[in-house]
Amino acid sequence: MSQAIRTYLPNVAEGKELLAIFGRQVNSIMRNSAHGVTIVAYVPQSRDQQRIYHSALTDLAKQVEIDGRLHTPAVWKRMTLAAFFEETREMDEFREEWRALGALLIQGRLITTVTSAEFSMELARAYLTYLHALGDEQRVKWSPTSLGREAANDAAGPRSEAA
């Protein structure tokens, strides 16, 4: 008979506490059975993902007007995080993560202290896809960094192919 223990580790600080509880549960299971397997996985977003979506937010801020004017990347981030939450909050793959992050929708308003830095790799990937789709609809000319490529690498690419 196997027993599964599942929990979401929303960030490193809370993860340490939850892992201590998890360790006690695993010890108890191991004492009461002849064998056991433990799999612990937390896949935080990468620094590359953070760099890419911050670059994408900057591209949006420089090129897309809202109500006839440009806004800062910070405004774009708040606006897109709220819209992204609304679009993904009931998706099976993200529902528990949003709940663990403390995201709450009250009377149509996102009430949260959630920051994109707390996203898992999967949620960050979905947020990047969301930002790129939004920008593509607005015909944003993406910088190389916003597409996940460094400008220096792009410049070196054609020269090395030509050689």
C-alpha positions in Angstrom: 0.0 0.0 0.0 1.4 3.4 -0.9 0.5 6.7 0.6 0.9 10.0 -1.3 1.7 13.2 0.4 1.4 16.2 -1.8 1.8 19.9 -1.2 2.8 23.0 -3.1 5.9 24.8 -2.0 5.2 28.4 -3.0 8.6 29.9 -2.2 11.8 29.1 -0.4 10.8 30.5 3.0 7.6 28.6 3.2 9.1 25.6 1.5 11.6 25.1 4.4 8.9 24.9 6.9 6.7 22.6 4.7 9.7 20.3 4.0 10.3 19.9 7.7 6.7 18.7 8.1 7.1 16.6 5.0 10.2 14.9 6.5 8.3 14.0 9.6 5.4 12.5 7.5 7.9 10.5 5.4 9.6 9.1 8.6 6.3 8.0 9.9 5.4 6.2 6.7 8.8 4.6 6.4 8.5 3.2 10.0 5.2 1.7 9.2 6.1 0.1 5.9 8.9 -2.0 4.5 9.8 0.4 1.7 9.1 3.8 0.4 10.0 6.3 -2.3 10.2 10.0 -1.8 10.0 12.6 -4.6 10.3 16.2 -3.8 10.1 18.7 -6.6 10.0 22.5 -6.6 10.9 24.1 -9.9 11.2 27.9 -9.4 11.3 30.2 -12.4 14.8 30.9 -13.8 16.6 34.2 -13.8 16.4 34.0 -17.6 12.6 33.9 -17.4 12.5 36.9 -15.1 14.9 38.8 -17.4 12.8 38.0 -20.5 9.4 39.0 -19.1 10.9 42.3 -17.6 12.3 43.1 -21.0 8.9 42.2 -22.6 7.2 44.6 -20.1 9.6 47.3 -21.1 8.9 46.8 -24.8 5.2 47.0 -24.1 5.6 50.2 -22.0 7.6 51.9 -24.8 5.3 50.9 -27.6 1.7 50.5 -26.5 -0.5 53.2 -25.3 -3.3 52.8 -22.8 -6.0 55.5 -22.9 -3.8 57.6 -25.2 -0.6 57.5 -23.3 2.4 55.3 -22.5 2.9 53.8 -19.0 5.8 52.5 -17.1 6.8 48.8 -17.1 5.7 48.7 -13.5 2.1 49.7 -14.5 2.2 47.1 -17.3 3.3 44.5 -14.8 0.5 45.2 -12.4 -2.0 45.3 -15.2 -0.8 42.1 -17.0 -0.5 40.2 -13.7 -4.1 40.9 -12.9 -5.3 40.0 -16.4 -3.1 36.9 -16.4 -4.5 35.8 -13.1 -8.0 36.3 -14.3 -7.3 34.2 -17.4 -5.5 31.4 -15.7 -6.9 31.2 -12.1 -9.3 28.3 -12.9 -6.9 26.3 -15.1 -6.2 22.9 -13.5 -2.5 23.3 -13.8 -2.4 26.7 -12.0 -5.4 26.8 -9.6 -3.4 25.4 -6.6 -0.4 27.6 -7.3 -2.5 30.7 -7.4 -4.2 29.7 -4.2 -0.8 29.0 -2.5 0.5 32.4 -3.7 -2.4 34.0 -1.9 -4.1 35.4 -5.0 -7.7 36.3 -4.4 -10.5 37.7 -6.5 -13.0 39.8 -4.7 -15.9 41.5 -6.6 -13.9 41.4 -9.8 -10.7 42.8 -8.3 -7.4 41.0 -7.8 -6.6 41.4 -4.1 -3.1 40.1 -3.7 0.5 40.7 -2.8 1.6 38.2 -5.4 4.7 39.1 -7.4 6.0 37.3 -10.5 9.2 36.5 -8.6 7.2 33.8 -6.7 6.1 32.0 -9.9 7.0 28.5 -10.6 8.8 27.8 -13.9 5.5 26.6 -15.4 3.6 29.7 -14.4 6.4 32.0 -15.5 6.4 30.2 -18.9 2.7 30.8 -19.2 3.1 34.4 -18.2 5.7 34.9 -20.9 3.4 33.3 -23.4 0.6 35.6 -22.3 2.9 38.8 -22.6 4.1 37.8 -26.0 0.6 37.1 -27.3 -0.6 40.5 -25.9 2.3 42.3 -27.5 1.9 40.4 -30.8 -1.8 41.6 -30.9 -0.5 45.2 -30.5 2.3 44.7 -33.1 5.1 45.2 -30.6 8.5 45.0 -32.1 10.3 42.8 -29.6 13.8 43.4 -28.5 16.1 40.4 -28.7 16.1 40.1 -24.9 12.3 40.0 -24.8 12.5 37.0 -27.1 15.0 35.2 -24.9 18.1 36.1 -27.0 20.8 38.4 -26.0 21.6 41.1 -28.6 25.3 40.1 -28.7 24.4 36.5 -29.5 22.1 37.6 -32.3 24.7 39.8 -33.8 27.3 37.0 -33.7 24.9 34.5 -35.3 24.8 35.8 -38.9 28.5 36.5 -39.0 29.4 33.0 -37.9 26.9 31.5 -40.5 28.4 33.7 -43.2 31.9 32.5 -42.4 
